[in-house]
Amino acid sequence: MPEGDERQDLQQTAEQVGWRRNDLGRVDLYLRGETRVRVVWRGTDAISGATLTQDDVMMTYTRDLPTVTSWLKR
């Protein structure tokens, strides 16, 4: 895996704890139950932003990749 491929790293982390991923081009949508995490990518090494949604209500937004990783590790 090339260095800096944060997108693939995040995908592997999410899959290990049961998230289903839909690749929508430059957007990844992770689903588990009523929780969704939508990540907009700038290439494969940085995000433009991400949202955490529960029961169709947006709970929070971030531009920090470590925060997104923590959401998916829950």
Rosetta blueprint (number, residue, H / E / L):
1 M L
2 P L
3 E L
4 G L
5 D L
6 E H
7 R H
8 Q H
9 D H
10 L H
11 Q H
12 Q H
13 T H
14 A H
15 E H
16 Q H
17 V L
18 G L
19 W L
20 R E
21 R E
22 N E
23 D E
24 L L
25 G L
26 R L
27 V E
28 D E
29 L E
30 Y E
31 L E
32 R E
33 G L
34 E L
35 T E
36 R E
37 V E
38 R E
39 V E
40 V E
41 W E
42 R E
43 G L
44 T L
45 D L
46 A E
47 I E
48 S E
49 G E
50 A E
51 T E
52 L E
53 T E
54 Q E
55 D L
56 D L
57 V E
58 M E
59 M E
60 T E
61 Y E
62 T E
63 R L
64 D L
65 L H
66 P H
67 T H
68 V H
69 T H
70 S H
71 W H
72 L H
73 K H
74 R L
